[in-house]
Amino acid sequence: MLERPDAVLATIPLLAVSGLVVRSAIAVTGVATGLLAAPLAPVGYLAALAFVFRELLVGPVAREAEA
């Protein structure tokens, strides 16, 4: 059974790689679209970082720290 900590740990690398996957998909499908896709690479890393901070500040860790 998949529990919340397992889902969180699985989501972090998926978010980190998602920007690179989207950028690669756009770059492969057309000519000169690499310039349009350039800012997409760091977006995945920022999304993973934001997810980690959200889990630490709002998730179960924060609720247990309050008690």
Helices and strands as residue ranges (DSSP letters): H 4-29, H 34-37, H 40-58, H 60-66
